[in-house]
Amino acid sequence: MATVTHPTLADDLKPLHHPKTFIGKYIWSQDHKVIAIQYALTAIAIGLVALVLSALMRLQLGFPDTFTFIQPENYLQYVTMHGMIMVVYLLTAILLGGFGNYLIPLMVGARDMVFPYVNMLSYWVYLLAVLVLVASFFVPGGPTGAGWTLYPPQTILQGTPGHDWGIILMLASLAIFIVGFTMGGLNYVVTVLQARAKGMTLMRMPCSVWGIFVASIMALLAFPALFVACIMMLLDSIAGTSFFMPAIMAMGNEDMGYEGGSPILFQHLFWFFGHPEVYIVALPAFGIVSDLVSVHARKNIFGYRMMVWAIVIIGALSFFVWAHHMYVSGMNPYFGFFFATSTLIIAIPTAIKVYNWLLTLWRGNIHFTVPMLFAIAFLFTFIHGGLSGLFLGNVSVDVPLSDTFFVVGHFHMVMGVSPILVIFGAIYHWYPKITGRMWNETLGKLHFWITFLGVYAIFLPMHYLGILGVPRRYFELGETGFIPPSAHLANQAITIAALVVFAAQMLFFWNMIWSLFRGPKADPNPWGAASLEWQTPDTPPKHGNWGEKLPVVHRWAYDYSVPGAETDFIPQNVPHDGSARHHPT
Amino acid sequence: MSLFTRLGEKSWETPGSDRPDPATYRPPAAQVMMLVYFGVITILFGLVSSAYFMRMGMPGMGHAAMDWRPMPEPPLIWINTAVLLLASLAWEAARIGTRRGETALVRPGLIAAGALGVLFLGGQLLLWSQFATQGYFLQSNPANAFFYMITTLHGLHLIGGLWFWGLAMRRARGGGAAALPIQLTAAYWHFLLLVWILMLGLFVST
């Protein structure tokens, strides 16, 4: 058997250079933990902008003709920027750049990412992308109002808000983001493959790492499609090429000089990125929620191998379903049949995961801690969003529901609220490790209950509005014959709920900031978790993570409530012969 | 241990079967990173190619108007290809020199590879200006637009390769560990040569 004195594989790395200055430690840092926090804080900051935009949208939808500062073009800009920021600049960045950076090296027992300098560069390029995006709020014409899908030809036509500067900044920002992400993504993948501690086999990695790992691979393969689409659209709008732009007259009589371009081509490229993007956001959430459920139910994750395989299978399948976003584009019915079938097949591995989460809870020693509450809430919202996905995956049901609030309700449930709940749970879960402090539990529970019940109050009625035929992206409904007055009432109720949820997030921020300075000192392993990141010699972990010696892994990450064991969890770095059974409780 | 064996490991049964990790050798991280990046390049150029076919109006996948006027292939494009091929051969010489410890082969190989790389990029720029003087502008036809875009994407990747060439040169001159950068950049260059040949095939065949 392996002895602890043996140098582990990753010990061969060249010694870390410890920065001494404040700037070296916290600004131009190459430490994965600092970069993770930089990523997360930037993502949350820009996410707050998107949150404010959503509140403005709800004000307009709930109380039309009330807020004169919201004009139709402003509304479209809010829709666009809210969607793009949330999907790309918040969710992708925080899950991969934030949690990926923080958790991968700690969970696999590495000192850092394999290429710390590239990792640092990745963050600064991401920050540049965010700044370029923010700049579009301050240029003449404002940000683009093309909708987050940026469909041509309307995206670059004169009638669309932000057609002169906003769209160019948006496309440039996305291209920069992708370059930055590629640097980070290569790092995450190679770190998982190369820098695992001795004994950390692939199948001993926690589900969180698996989710982030597979999502990173997917992002590396999916983002090039968006990159190409952005470059081609930039050329169309600046250089006058006709990749996507058909021959078109703008404003009735002005020939734009385009000829023969294919708007559908853009849709294919966009959704070849756009659908895997859903799972780029979902898979890390799947992984993290598996770990939260297991730790807080004091039970090993049910069907670990299947959970891992399901992540891999979902990741692979998600590249073959993109055109289910394009059922109304006039595609060949056989294509629709193919994509409906492949879409519904994804339900199988996804359902396996859902059952396994439930079976992990089954007869577990469930602790209703705040992270656990968020994890269980994710199961609710994800099942709901997944089930409405079965409706939309079928062509014949999708066609009438297309572009209605049903779609809005569906994707907010499945890829908006669900990952956000997991992110909240994950922040509450790892906050003691990241900061060394504990947050206030009462505030946390209050935040949870308002958020969880609130999102249902917001998004459940949207499904009904959609079935009534209320279209999405409309500034106001006005007098529409087929829409009953109750729809307006529902819209008002949704807006009030949205504002309450919006305000409740301030509890979260207050809790996090206050606890950073005044929170009680946290135990190094407050949840009694078995995975490696809780076994660091210091809390918060220092640069290099592991002190003198890298950990050696002897078991999987889910040894909870092992019969006959002294404690109800056995950390991964505890050998099983009992000679070194010494671990914090 | 094969991938399937690894993924089939019953990690929960670990106590009692603590085999030492058989993977005592792991390839250099930079090599793995490059291989993953090959995947990114493949999908990037694969997507550009499929967009090319769609925009061109291939039977069954065309949505476009039949406005595609193919570009000619002047002699310069073949000369550039030959230069890129020679650059790859020079890289290969440097790589073989490194592997066999024949330092006499390394330096000339590296210098030639860098010079030929720069020459190729210059040749591509010359090709652009030739096309422009003949009236093949970016916006005048989608075939031209794709040509300029693909050559730019490929050229940018080559410039990245030249950056690593600079790293290898510095290391080789300073007597540092140049073997890894030389091996990896050589492989990267070969890969970009392959990409170029495929893209050239796309231009020629359409």
Contacts between the chains, C-beta under 8 A, distances in Angstrom:
chain1	res1	chain2	res2	distance
A	1	B	18	5.1
A	1	B	20	7.1
A	2	B	18	6.9
A	2	B	20	4.9
A	2	B	21	7.4
A	9	B	21	7.5
A	9	B	23	7.8
A	9	B	24	7.6
A	9	B	26	6.4
A	114	B	29	4.2
A	114	B	33	7.4
A	115	B	29	7.2
A	115	B	30	7.9
A	115	B	33	7.1
A	182	B	37	8.0
A	182	B	40	6.4
A	186	B	33	5.1
A	186	B	36	5.7
A	186	B	37	6.1
A	186	B	40	7.9
A	187	B	33	7.8
A	189	B	33	8.0
A	189	B	36	5.4
A	190	B	29	5.3
A	190	B	32	5.0
A	190	B	33	4.6
A	190	B	36	6.5
A	193	B	32	5.6
A	194	B	26	5.6
A	194	B	27	7.9
A	194	B	29	4.5
A	194	B	32	5.7
A	195	B	29	7.3
A	198	B	21	5.7
A	199	B	18	7.7
A	199	B	21	5.9
A	201	B	6	6.6
A	201	B	9	5.9
A	201	B	11	6.7
A	201	B	21	7.0
A	202	B	6	5.1
A	202	B	7	6.7
A	202	B	9	7.5
A	203	B	6	6.6
A	203	B	7	6.6
A	203	B	8	8.0
A	203	B	9	4.0
A	203	B	10	7.9
A	203	B	11	4.4
A	204	B	9	7.9
A	204	B	11	4.8
A	204	B	14	7.5
A	217	B	36	7.8
A	220	B	36	6.7
A	220	B	39	6.8
A	220	B	40	5.2
A	221	B	39	6.5
A	221	B	40	7.0
A	221	B	43	5.0
A	224	B	40	6.2
A	224	B	43	5.1
A	224	B	44	4.1
A	224	B	47	6.0
A	225	B	43	7.7
A	225	B	47	5.3
A	227	B	44	7.1
A	228	B	44	6.8
A	228	B	47	5.3
A	228	B	48	5.7
A	228	B	51	6.7
A	231	B	149	6.6
A	232	B	51	7.3
A	232	B	149	7.1
A	235	B	138	7.1
A	235	B	145	6.4
A	235	B	149	6.9
A	239	B	138	5.3
A	239	B	139	5.6
A	239	B	145	7.9
A	240	B	138	7.8
A	240	B	139	4.0
A	241	B	138	6.0
A	241	B	139	5.0
A	241	B	142	7.0
A	241	B	145	4.1
A	242	B	67	7.8
A	242	B	139	7.5
A	242	B	142	5.8
A	242	B	145	7.4
A	243	B	51	7.5
A	243	B	55	6.4
A	243	B	142	6.5
A	243	B	145	6.3
A	246	B	65	7.4
A	247	B	65	7.4
A	257	B	139	8.0
A	259	B	65	6.9
A	259	B	67	5.6
A	260	B	64	5.4
A	260	B	65	3.5
A	260	B	66	7.8
A	260	B	67	3.8
A	260	B	68	8.0
A	260	B	142	6.9
A	261	B	55	7.4
A	261	B	64	7.0
A	261	B	142	7.3
A	262	B	54	6.4
A	262	B	55	5.8
A	262	B	63	4.3
A	262	B	64	4.7
A	264	B	63	4.6
A	265	B	51	5.9
A	265	B	54	5.1
A	265	B	55	6.0
A	265	B	63	6.5
A	265	B	64	7.7
A	268	B	54	7.3
A	269	B	47	6.7
A	269	B	51	6.5
A	272	B	47	7.0
A	300	B	12	6.6
A	304	B	11	6.8
A	304	B	12	6.5
A	305	B	7	7.7
A	305	B	8	7.4
A	305	B	10	7.3
A	308	B	7	7.2
A	309	B	7	7.1
A	312	B	7	8.0
A	554	B	14	6.8
A	554	B	18	6.0
A	555	B	11	7.6
A	555	B	14	4.6
A	555	B	15	6.6
A	556	B	11	3.9
A	556	B	12	5.6
A	556	B	14	6.2
A	558	B	12	7.0
A	575	B	18	7.6
A	576	B	14	7.1
A	576	B	15	3.9
A	576	B	16	7.0
A	576	B	18	6.7
